[in-house]
Amino acid sequence: MSRIREQGTGKLVPLEGLRGIAAVIVMLGHMVRGLVPPAPGNLDSLKNVHDWMLNGGAAVSVFFVLSGFILSLPFAKDRSLLRVGTALLKRWPRLAALTTIACLFSWGLIELSHGAYHQAAAVTGNEWMGNHFNAPLHGHDISWLSALRDGLYRVYLFGDVKFDSPLWTMRIELFGSFAIFLAAPVLFGLKSWMLRLTAIAVAVALAGTTFPFTYFSDFLAGTLLAMLFAEGKLPAISNGLAAGMGLAGVYLFCFSAAEERAIYAPLKAVAAGELAHFAWAASAALIIIVLLGNAAMRGFFSKSWAAWLGLISFPIYLLHVPIMLSAGALSINGMADSLGVTGAVLAASCITIALTLAFALPLAWFDKAWTRILSRVTGWLTKRRLTPAGGGNKTADQLR
């Protein structure tokens, strides 16, 4: 297991790369949906790509399955109440620091751009942009204090996302994490795989298919993979089998409840509505098994590009929509006359990507520093609790 971890961080680099790719898919999907004019035109090919591959819902399931995997692994060796308590205490400040920065960042861009997305939506005819990416601001208090409240606690308690629409996932991420911190020690503690699978099946059935509870199954899928990985039960996968599993994963990733293509008819017969995300969770599981079980894929996804992409994945997810609705919108407004709508949209897309990457890196470094601080604080508390006076035992808390 340690051979595919990044030295000095304890992170599984192939999975970091997958997380980064999922974040990029969300960003590109939002760009096509929010910038491209809805009428037929020169950008129709982008819409076709969006329908096939830029499936934001599937990418979100990838995030949740990965969270279930990564957050469960520490409980393979340590299932103490102290670890559970430390993980629970650490999770909200770990997430809230970045979501608060993102909401304040979005508020600042709203003030600077003076609602430029309204004019850009009129140029492109894109109602999704005009609706502030399904987070309309009309009637809301648009102030730094409101942004602070949203990022700090309202997005987690009430699902408020008026400043940054992708944050709708954060309430699910927080409470899904809490559920895993309680469930993973129990599942790892069970020695019978029959009991483990029965417990997971019962939990999935109890969660049901109602939003947002149905997403708990994604976290449990990650926990199941973590148990297989930690106990050395994930199989070694040949290149041919990896190719087949990878294609199956892509097939499931591209599926959606509204999919009408004949190739998805077999799946549509058994999955519809909220059930679509079960197909996405299966897609994420297949891809994770390939990344960890196939030597060629594991090697490719263990390179520095994957580590860097994983590092900035969360900042990319948090920042791209505010940048698109400000700098991207201003670009469309300023270039539509000279470049035409198509040229302005393409320019706005390039500017959005460049600025998102530029701002993502410092936020990623802040995230690393903040995580280290939290680890030191919780490690200090743990040390005081477990180490006798004069003792030298060390504790490690690598939960992300």
C-alpha positions as CSV (number, residue, x, y, z in Angstrom):
1,M,0.0,0.0,0.0
2,S,2.8,2.4,0.9
3,R,4.4,2.1,-2.5
4,I,1.7,4.1,-4.2
5,R,1.6,6.8,-1.5
6,E,3.3,10.2,-2.1
7,Q,6.4,10.3,0.0
8,G,6.0,12.6,3.0
9,T,2.2,13.2,2.7
10,G,0.6,9.8,3.1
11,K,-1.7,10.6,0.1
12,L,-2.6,8.1,-2.6
13,V,-1.4,10.0,-5.6
14,P,-3.5,8.1,-8.2
15,L,-6.7,9.0,-6.3
16,E,-5.5,12.6,-6.0
17,G,-5.2,12.7,-9.8
18,L,-8.7,11.3,-10.2
19,R,-10.1,13.9,-7.8
20,G,-8.4,16.6,-9.9
21,I,-9.8,15.3,-13.1
22,A,-13.3,15.2,-11.6
23,A,-12.9,18.9,-10.5
24,V,-11.8,19.9,-14.0
25,I,-14.8,18.0,-15.5
26,V,-17.1,20.0,-13.2
27,M,-15.4,23.3,-14.2
28,L,-15.6,22.5,-18.0
29,G,-19.2,21.3,-17.6
30,H,-20.2,24.6,-16.0
31,M,-18.4,26.6,-18.6
32,V,-20.3,24.8,-21.4
33,R,-23.6,25.1,-19.6
34,G,-23.2,28.7,-18.4
35,L,-21.2,30.4,-21.2
36,V,-22.3,28.7,-24.5
37,P,-25.4,30.2,-26.2
38,P,-28.3,27.8,-26.1
39,A,-29.2,28.5,-29.8
40,P,-27.6,26.3,-32.5
41,G,-24.3,27.7,-33.7
42,N,-20.6,27.2,-33.9
43,L,-20.3,25.8,-30.4
44,D,-22.6,22.8,-30.9
45,S,-19.7,20.4,-30.7
46,L,-19.0,21.6,-27.1
47,K,-22.6,20.8,-26.2
48,N,-22.2,17.3,-27.5
49,V,-19.1,16.8,-25.4
50,H,-21.0,18.2,-22.4
51,D,-23.8,15.7,-22.9
52,W,-21.4,12.8,-23.2
53,M,-18.5,13.4,-20.9
54,L,-18.8,16.6,-18.8
55,N,-21.3,15.0,-16.4
56,G,-21.2,17.1,-13.3
57,G,-23.5,14.8,-11.3
58,A,-21.2,11.9,-12.0
59,A,-18.1,13.9,-11.0
60,V,-19.8,14.8,-7.7
61,S,-20.3,11.1,-7.0
62,V,-16.6,10.5,-7.7
63,F,-15.8,13.1,-5.0
64,F,-18.1,11.4,-2.5
65,V,-16.7,7.9,-3.2
66,L,-13.2,9.2,-2.9
67,S,-14.1,10.9,0.4
68,G,-15.5,7.6,1.7
69,F,-12.3,5.8,0.7
70,I,-9.8,8.3,2.1
71,L,-11.6,9.1,5.3
72,S,-12.2,5.4,6.1
73,L,-8.6,4.2,5.6
74,P,-7.2,5.4,9.0
75,F,-9.7,3.2,10.8
76,A,-8.1,0.1,9.3
77,K,-5.5,0.2,12.1
78,D,-6.9,2.6,14.7
79,R,-10.6,2.4,15.7
80,S,-10.3,4.1,19.0
81,L,-12.9,6.5,20.3
82,L,-10.2,9.2,20.4
83,R,-9.6,8.9,16.7
84,V,-13.3,9.0,15.9
85,G,-13.7,12.1,18.1
86,T,-10.7,13.8,16.6
87,A,-11.9,13.2,13.1
88,L,-15.4,14.5,13.9
89,L,-13.9,17.7,15.5
90,K,-11.5,18.3,12.7
91,R,-13.8,17.9,9.7
92,W,-15.9,21.1,9.9
93,P,-13.0,23.6,10.4
94,R,-11.1,21.7,7.6
95,L,-13.9,22.4,5.1
96,A,-15.3,25.7,6.4
97,A,-12.1,27.6,6.2
98,L,-12.0,27.2,2.4
99,T,-15.7,27.6,1.8
100,T,-15.7,30.8,3.8
101,I,-12.8,32.1,1.7
102,A,-14.6,31.1,-1.4
103,C,-17.8,32.9,-0.4
104,L,-15.9,36.1,0.5
105,F,-14.0,35.9,-2.7
106,S,-17.3,35.6,-4.7
107,W,-18.7,38.6,-2.8
108,G,-15.7,40.6,-3.7
109,L,-16.0,39.7,-7.4
110,I,-19.7,40.5,-7.4
111,E,-18.9,44.0,-6.0
112,L,-16.1,44.5,-8.5
113,S,-17.9,43.3,-11.6
114,H,-21.2,45.1,-10.8
115,G,-23.3,42.1,-11.9
116,A,-21.7,41.8,-15.3
117,Y,-23.2,38.3,-15.7
118,H,-26.6,39.9,-16.3
119,Q,-25.3,41.7,-19.4
120,A,-23.3,38.7,-20.5
121,A,-26.4,36.5,-20.3
122,A,-28.3,39.0,-22.5
123,V,-25.4,38.7,-25.0
124,T,-25.4,34.9,-25.1
125,G,-29.0,34.3,-24.3
126,N,-27.9,31.9,-21.6
127,E,-30.5,31.9,-18.8
128,W,-28.4,29.7,-16.5
129,M,-25.8,32.5,-16.3
130,G,-28.5,35.1,-15.9
131,N,-29.8,33.1,-13.0
132,H,-26.3,33.3,-11.3
133,F,-25.8,29.6,-12.0
134,N,-29.0,28.5,-10.3
135,A,-28.2,30.7,-7.2
136,P,-30.2,33.9,-7.9
137,L,-29.2,36.9,-5.8
138,H,-32.4,38.8,-6.0
139,G,-33.8,39.6,-2.5
140,H,-30.7,38.4,-0.7
141,D,-28.4,40.4,1.5
142,I,-25.2,40.7,-0.7
143,S,-22.6,41.8,1.8
144,W,-19.3,40.5,3.2
145,L,-21.1,39.5,6.4
146,S,-23.7,37.5,4.6
147,A,-20.9,35.8,2.6
148,L,-19.0,35.1,5.8
149,R,-22.1,33.5,7.3
150,D,-22.8,31.4,4.2
151,G,-19.3,30.0,4.0
152,L,-18.8,29.5,7.7
153,Y,-22.1,27.7,8.6
154,R,-25.2,28.4,6.5
155,V,-24.0,26.3,3.5
156,Y,-23.6,23.3,5.9
157,L,-26.8,23.8,8.0
158,F,-29.2,25.1,5.3
159,G,-27.6,24.5,2.0
160,D,-27.4,28.2,1.2
161,V,-25.3,28.6,-2.0
162,K,-26.2,32.1,-3.2
163,F,-22.5,33.2,-3.4
164,D,-21.0,30.1,-5.0
165,S,-23.5,27.5,-6.5
166,P,-21.1,24.4,-6.4
167,L,-21.2,24.6,-2.6
168,W,-24.5,22.7,-2.6
169,T,-22.3,19.6,-2.2
170,M,-20.7,20.7,1.0
171,R,-23.5,19.9,3.4
172,I,-23.5,16.4,2.0
173,E,-19.7,16.2,2.2
174,L,-19.8,17.2,5.9
175,F,-22.5,15.0,7.1
176,G,-21.4,12.1,4.9
177,S,-18.0,12.4,6.5
178,F,-19.5,12.4,9.9
179,A,-21.5,9.2,9.0
180,I,-18.3,7.5,7.7
181,F,-16.4,8.4,10.9
182,L,-19.0,6.5,12.8
183,A,-19.6,3.7,10.4
184,A,-16.0,2.9,9.3
185,P,-14.8,1.8,12.7
186,V,-17.7,-0.5,13.0
187,L,-17.3,-2.0,9.5
188,F,-13.6,-2.5,9.9
189,G,-14.2,-4.1,13.3
190,L,-16.5,-6.7,11.8
191,K,-14.4,-9.7,10.8
192,S,-17.0,-11.4,8.6
193,W,-17.4,-10.0,5.1
194,M,-20.9,-11.3,5.1
195,L,-21.7,-9.1,8.1
196,R,-20.0,-6.2,6.5
197,L,-21.9,-6.5,3.2
198,T,-25.2,-7.0,5.1
199,A,-24.6,-3.9,7.2
200,I,-23.7,-1.8,4.1
201,A,-26.8,-3.1,2.2
202,V,-29.1,-2.2,5.2
203,A,-27.5,1.2,5.4
204,V,-28.0,1.9,1.7
205,A,-31.7,0.7,2.0
206,L,-32.3,2.9,5.0
207,A,-30.8,5.9,3.2
208,G,-33.2,5.4,0.4
209,T,-33.3,7.3,-2.9
210,T,-34.4,10.7,-1.6
211,F,-32.0,13.7,-2.0
212,P,-29.7,14.2,-0.2
213,F,-29.7,11.0,1.8
214,T,-29.2,8.8,-1.2
215,Y,-25.6,10.1,-1.5
216,F,-24.7,8.2,1.6
217,S,-24.3,5.2,-0.6
218,D,-21.5,6.9,-2.4
219,F,-19.5,7.3,0.8
220,L,-20.2,3.7,1.7
221,A,-18.9,2.5,-1.7
222,G,-15.7,4.3,-0.8
223,T,-15.6,2.6,2.6
224,L,-16.1,-0.8,1.0
225,L,-13.2,-0.1,-1.4
226,A,-11.0,1.1,1.5
227,M,-11.6,-2.2,3.4
228,L,-10.6,-4.2,0.3
229,F,-7.5,-2.0,-0.2
230,A,-6.4,-2.0,3.4
231,E,-6.7,-5.8,3.7
232,G,-4.9,-6.5,0.4
233,K,-8.0,-7.9,-1.3
234,L,-8.1,-5.6,-4.4
235,P,-7.0,-7.8,-7.3
236,A,-4.1,-7.1,-9.7
237,I,-5.6,-6.2,-13.0
238,S,-4.1,-7.0,-16.4
239,N,-4.0,-4.3,-19.1
240,G,-6.8,-6.0,-21.1
241,L,-9.1,-6.3,-18.1
242,A,-8.3,-2.7,-17.1
243,A,-9.3,-1.5,-20.5
244,G,-12.6,-3.2,-20.3
245,M,-13.3,-2.0,-16.8
246,G,-12.2,1.5,-17.8
247,L,-14.7,1.5,-20.7
248,A,-17.4,0.3,-18.4
249,G,-16.6,3.0,-15.9
250,V,-16.8,5.7,-18.7
251,Y,-20.1,4.2,-19.9
252,L,-21.6,4.5,-16.5
253,F,-20.1,8.0,-15.9
254,C,-21.8,9.3,-19.0
255,F,-25.2,8.1,-18.0
256,S,-27.9,10.5,-16.7
257,A,-31.5,10.3,-15.9
258,A,-32.3,12.3,-19.1
259,E,-30.1,10.1,-21.3
260,E,-32.0,9.0,-24.4
261,R,-29.3,7.4,-26.6
262,A,-29.9,3.8,-27.5
263,I,-26.6,2.7,-26.0
264,Y,-28.0,3.5,-22.5
265,A,-31.3,1.6,-23.0
266,P,-30.2,-1.4,-20.9
267,L,-29.2,0.8,-18.0
268,K,-32.2,3.1,-18.3
269,A,-34.4,0.1,-17.8
270,V,-33.1,-0.3,-14.2
271,A,-32.0,3.2,-13.3
272,A,-34.0,6.4,-13.5
273,G,-34.3,9.7,-11.5
274,E,-32.3,9.8,-8.3
275,L,-31.2,6.2,-9.0
276,A,-28.8,7.5,-11.7
277,H,-26.2,8.4,-9.1
278,F,-25.9,4.7,-8.2
279,A,-24.5,4.2,-11.7
280,W,-22.1,7.0,-11.1
281,A,-20.9,5.5,-7.8
282,A,-20.3,2.2,-9.7
283,S,-18.4,4.2,-12.3
284,A,-16.2,5.7,-9.6
285,A,-15.6,2.3,-7.9
286,L,-14.6,0.7,-11.2
287,I,-12.1,3.5,-12.0
288,I,-10.6,3.4,-8.5
289,I,-10.1,-0.3,-8.7
290,V,-8.4,0.1,-12.1
291,L,-6.1,2.9,-10.8
292,L,-5.0,0.9,-7.8
293,G,-5.0,-2.5,-9.4
294,N,-3.4,-2.0,-12.8
295,A,0.3,-1.3,-12.8
296,A,0.3,0.8,-15.9
297,M,-2.5,3.0,-14.8
298,R,-1.2,3.3,-11.3
299,G,2.2,4.4,-12.7
300,F,0.7,7.0,-15.0
301,F,-1.5,8.4,-12.3
302,S,1.4,8.5,-9.7
303,K,3.3,11.1,-11.6
304,S,3.8,14.7,-10.5
305,W,0.9,16.0,-12.7
306,A,-1.5,13.9,-10.7
307,A,-0.2,15.1,-7.4
308,W,-0.4,18.8,-8.5
309,L,-3.9,18.4,-10.0
310,G,-5.0,16.8,-6.8
311,L,-3.5,19.6,-4.8
312,I,-5.6,22.2,-6.6
313,S,-8.7,20.2,-7.1
314,F,-10.7,21.6,-4.2
315,P,-9.7,25.2,-5.0
316,I,-10.7,24.7,-8.6
317,Y,-14.1,23.4,-7.5
318,L,-14.6,26.4,-5.2
319,L,-13.4,29.2,-7.4
320,H,-14.3,28.6,-11.0
321,V,-18.0,29.7,-10.8
322,P,-17.3,33.1,-9.2
323,I,-14.5,33.8,-11.7
324,M,-16.7,32.7,-14.6
325,L,-19.6,35.0,-13.4
326,S,-17.2,38.0,-13.1
327,A,-14.1,37.9,-15.2
328,G,-15.7,35.5,-17.7
329,A,-18.8,37.7,-18.0
330,L,-16.8,40.9,-18.4
331,S,-14.8,39.2,-21.2
332,I,-18.0,38.4,-23.1
333,N,-19.3,41.9,-22.6
334,G,-16.0,43.5,-23.8
335,M,-15.2,41.2,-26.7
336,A,-18.6,40.3,-28.2
337,D,-18.6,43.3,-30.6
338,S,-15.0,42.7,-31.9
339,L,-14.9,38.8,-31.8
340,G,-18.5,37.9,-32.2
341,V,-20.4,35.9,-29.6
342,T,-18.5,32.6,-30.4
343,G,-15.1,34.3,-30.2
344,A,-16.1,36.1,-27.0
345,V,-17.3,32.9,-25.3
346,L,-14.1,31.0,-26.2
347,A,-12.0,34.0,-24.9
348,A,-14.0,34.1,-21.7
349,S,-13.5,30.3,-21.3
350,C,-9.7,30.7,-21.6
351,I,-9.7,33.6,-19.2
352,T,-11.8,31.7,-16.7
353,I,-9.5,28.7,-16.8
354,A,-6.3,30.7,-16.5
355,L,-7.6,32.8,-13.6
356,T,-9.1,29.8,-11.8
357,L,-5.7,28.0,-11.9
358,A,-3.9,31.2,-10.9
359,F,-6.1,31.7,-7.8
360,A,-6.3,27.9,-7.0
361,L,-2.6,27.5,-6.3
362,P,-2.4,30.0,-3.4
363,L,-5.6,28.6,-1.9
364,A,-4.2,25.1,-2.2
365,W,-1.1,26.1,-0.2
366,F,-3.3,27.8,2.4
367,D,-5.3,24.5,2.6
368,K,-2.1,22.5,3.2
369,A,-1.0,24.9,5.9
370,W,-4.4,25.0,7.5
371,T,-4.6,21.2,7.5
372,R,-1.2,21.0,9.1
373,I,-2.3,23.4,11.8
374,L,-5.4,21.3,12.5
375,S,-3.3,18.1,12.6
376,R,-0.9,19.7,15.1
377,V,-3.7,21.0,17.3
378,T,-5.5,17.6,17.4
379,G,-2.2,15.8,17.6
380,W,-1.2,17.9,20.6
381,L,-4.6,17.2,22.3
382,T,-4.2,13.5,21.5
383,K,-0.6,13.5,22.9
384,R,-1.7,15.1,26.1
385,R,-4.4,12.5,26.4
386,L,-2.3,9.4,25.6
387,T,1.3,10.1,26.5
388,P,2.4,9.9,30.2
389,A,4.5,12.7,31.5
390,G,8.0,12.4,30.1
391,G,6.9,9.8,27.4
392,G,7.8,10.1,23.8
393,N,5.0,8.3,22.0
394,K,4.0,10.0,18.8
395,T,0.5,10.3,17.3
396,A,-0.4,10.8,13.7
397,D,-3.7,12.1,12.3
398,Q,-3.6,12.2,8.6
399,L,-7.3,12.5,7.9
400,R,-8.1,14.8,5.1
